[in-house]
């Protein structure tokens, strides 16, 4: 029997959201008349769909991180050997993207919201 807890349910929801967004982005890449990114207008269905899925996926990622806190078994300093470089690389890519694209272009609009 499969035992589902809150973490599994939230993870599954986040996985579905992420796969849906990736499928739509792949469709955008392979069939150019269909375009979800960059969005054509701020209040278009593409904009609402993209940003809803993107932000929903990010929120679900943080919720899974909170629900699954300290479950890896690495509760001493050794977890920072893996976590710190991954954090710094991800943060560096994000900051590089902001400087390279500009904040407005990163969020596909003049204000980003």
ZAPA-18833 format. One record per residue: x, y, z of N, C-alpha, C in turn; residue number from 1. Coordinates in steps of 0.02 Angstrom, whole numbers. Each point is the difference from the previous one (the first is absolute). Layout:
BEGIN
SITE       nu       nv       nw      cau      cav      caw       cu       cv       cw    nr
SITE        X        Y        Z        X        Y        Z        X        Y        Z   NUM
...
% end
This chain:
BEGIN
SITE       nu       nv       nw      cau      cav      caw       cu       cv       cw    nr
SITE       42      -59        0      -42       59        0       44       63        0     1
SITE      -21       48      -38       38       62       -4      -24       48       53     2
SITE       47       26       38      -16       47       53       15       71      -23     3
SITE      -53       40       -9        8       69      -21       -3       46       61     4
SITE       48       44        5       -1       51       51       -4       68      -35     5
SITE       -2       53       39       -7       67      -30       58       17      -46     6
SITE       59      -20       18       59       14      -41       -7      -32      -69     7
SITE      -22      -62       -2       -8      -34      -64      -54       32      -43     8
SITE      -54       21       30      -54       32      -37       23       67      -28     9
SITE       34       40       41       24       66      -23       54       -9      -53    10
SITE       44      -49        9       52      -13      -50      -32      -21      -66    11
SITE      -50      -44        2      -33      -21      -61      -34       58      -35    12
SITE      -33       43       38      -31       59      -30       52       45      -32    13
SITE       56       11       33       54       40      -29       30      -31      -62    14
SITE        6      -66        0       26      -36      -58      -47        8      -59    15
SITE      -65       -6       11      -49        9      -53        2       71      -28    16
SITE        4       49       45        5       70      -22       63       12      -41    17
SITE       56      -25       24       63        8      -36        1      -35      -68    18
SITE      -26      -60       -3       -3      -36      -63      -47       34      -50    19
SITE      -55       27       25      -46       36      -43       33       62      -29    20
SITE       34       38       42       35       60      -24       54      -19      -50    21
SITE       39      -51       14       52      -21      -46      -29      -25      -66    22
SITE      -56      -35        1      -32      -23      -61      -23       60      -42    23
SITE      -29       50       32      -22       60      -36       59       38      -29    24
SITE       55        4       36       60       34      -25       31      -39      -58    25
SITE       -2      -66        4       25      -41      -55      -44        8      -62    26
SITE      -64        4       11      -47       12      -56       15       68      -32    27
SITE       15       50       41       19       66      -26       62       -5      -43    28
SITE       48      -40       21       63       -7      -37      -10      -37      -65    29
SITE      -42      -52        1       -8      -43      -59      -53       25      -49    30
SITE      -49       37       23      -54       25      -42       -6       75       10    31
SITE       41       40      -34        4       72       13      -66       39       -3    32
SITE      -50      -18      -39      -63       39        4      -31       -3       69    33
SITE        8      -56       35      -23       -5       69       55       29       44    34
SITE      -17       51       40       53       32       40      -27       15       70    35
SITE       35      -29       49      -17       16       69       53       44       32    36
SITE       62       -2      -29       54       42       25       42       24      -58    37
SITE       18       62       -5      -24       55       42      -74       13      -14    38
SITE      -32       21       51      -72       10       -5      -14       61      -44    39
SITE      -53       -3      -41      -14       55      -46      -24       64       35    40
SITE      -42       -7       51      -27       57       36       -3      -17       75    41
SITE        1       50       43        0      -13       72      -61      -38       26    42
SITE      -59       12      -27      -60      -33       27      -27      -54      -47    43
SITE       41      -25      -46      -22      -51      -47       -5      -68       36    44
SITE      -33      -47      -32       -5      -67       30       69      -31        7    45
SITE       47       16      -48       67      -27        5       36       26       62    46
SITE       -8       65       13       32       30       58      -28      -30       65    47
SITE      -66       -4        4      -32      -27       60       18      -73       11    48
SITE        3      -39      -55       17      -70        5       73       -9       21    49
SITE       45       36      -35       71       -7       15       15       19       71    50
SITE      -21       61       20       17       24       67      -36      -39       54    51
SITE      -60      -23      -13      -35      -42       49       37      -65       12    52
SITE       20      -34      -55       36      -62        7       70       11       31    53
SITE       34       52      -23       68       13       26       -1       16       75    54
SITE      -42       46       19       -3       19       71      -28      -56       43    55
SITE      -49      -36      -27      -27      -58       37       53      -52       11    56
SITE       40      -13      -51       54      -48        8       52       22       51    57
SITE       16       64        1       48       25       48      -27       -5       71    58
SITE      -62       17       10      -31       -5       67       -1      -72       22    59
SITE      -19      -46      -44       -3      -70       19       70      -27       15    60
SITE       51       25      -34       69      -21       14       20       20       71    61
SITE      -17       62       19       16       22       68      -40      -38       53    62
SITE      -63      -15      -16      -41      -38       48       29      -70       10    63
SITE       22      -33      -54       31      -66        7       64        6       41    64
SITE       39       52      -11       61        9       38      -15        7       75    65
SITE      -53       35       16      -18        9       71      -27      -65       29    66
SITE      -44      -34      -37      -28      -63       25       52      -55        7    67
SITE       50        2      -43       51      -54       -1       64       19       36    68
SITE       -4       52       42       59       26       34       35      -54       41    69
SITE       66       -5       -8       43      -46       37      -18      -74       -9    70
SITE      -28      -18      -57      -18      -70      -10       55      -39      -35    71
SITE       53       32      -22       53      -34      -37       47      -39       45    72
SITE       -3       12       63       44      -36       46       66       35       12    73
SITE       13       53      -37       62       38        9      -15       60       44    74
SITE        3      -11       65      -17       55       45       61       34       29    75
SITE       59      -22      -20       61       34       23       25       47      -55    76
SITE       60       25        7       26       51      -45       12      -27      -70    77
SITE        1      -67      -10       16      -28      -65      -52       17      -54    78
SITE      -61       17       20      -50       17      -50       18       65      -36    79
SITE       40       42       32       21       63      -32       51      -12      -55    80
SITE       35      -57        1       48      -16      -53      -37       -7      -67    81
SITE      -59      -27        1      -40       -7      -61      -44       62      -11    82
SITE      -32       24       53      -49       53       -7       29       68      -16    83
SITE       55       19       30       28       67      -10       22       11      -73    84
SITE       37      -47      -31       18       12      -70      -61        2      -46    85
SITE      -49      -43       12      -61        1      -42      -37       67        8    86
SITE       -4       24       61      -32       65       12       37       56      -36    87
SITE       66        1        8       39       54      -30       -3       -2      -77    88
SITE        1      -59      -29       -5       -6      -73      -68       25      -24    89
SITE      -54      -23       33      -67       22      -19      -10       74        9    90
SITE       23       26       55       -6       72       13       41       40      -50    91
SITE       59      -24      -16       43       34      -49      -32        2      -69    92
SITE      -31      -55      -21      -34       -1      -65      -57       50        0    93
SITE      -37        4       54      -56       47        5       24       72       -5    94
SITE       50       17       38       27       68        0       29       16      -69    95
SITE       35      -47      -30       26       11      -68      -56       13      -49    96
SITE      -55      -37        7      -58       11      -44      -29       69        9    97
SITE       -5       24       62      -26       67       13       44       53      -33    98
SITE       66       -7        7       45       50      -30        2       -5      -76    99
SITE       -4      -61      -26        3      -10      -71      -64       22      -36   100
SITE      -58      -18       27      -63       16      -32      -31       65       25   101
SITE       16       19       60      -34       56       32      -62      -26       37   102
SITE      -18       33       53      -55      -25       42      -66        1      -38   103
SITE      -13       52      -39      -63        3      -38       -6      -56      -51   104
SITE       54      -14      -36       -1      -54      -49       -2      -69       33   105
SITE       30       -6       58       -2      -63       35      -72      -19       17   106
SITE      -40       49       19      -69      -13       18      -48       18      -55   107
SITE       26       11      -61      -41       10      -60      -47       58        5   108
SITE       24       57       19      -42       59        2       37       57       34   109
SITE      -30       59       -1       33       58       30        5       -5       76   110
SITE      -50      -30       32        2       -4       73       13      -71       24   111
SITE      -12      -50      -42       10      -69       20      -59      -30       37   112
SITE      -52       39       12      -58      -28       36      -61       18      -38   113
% end
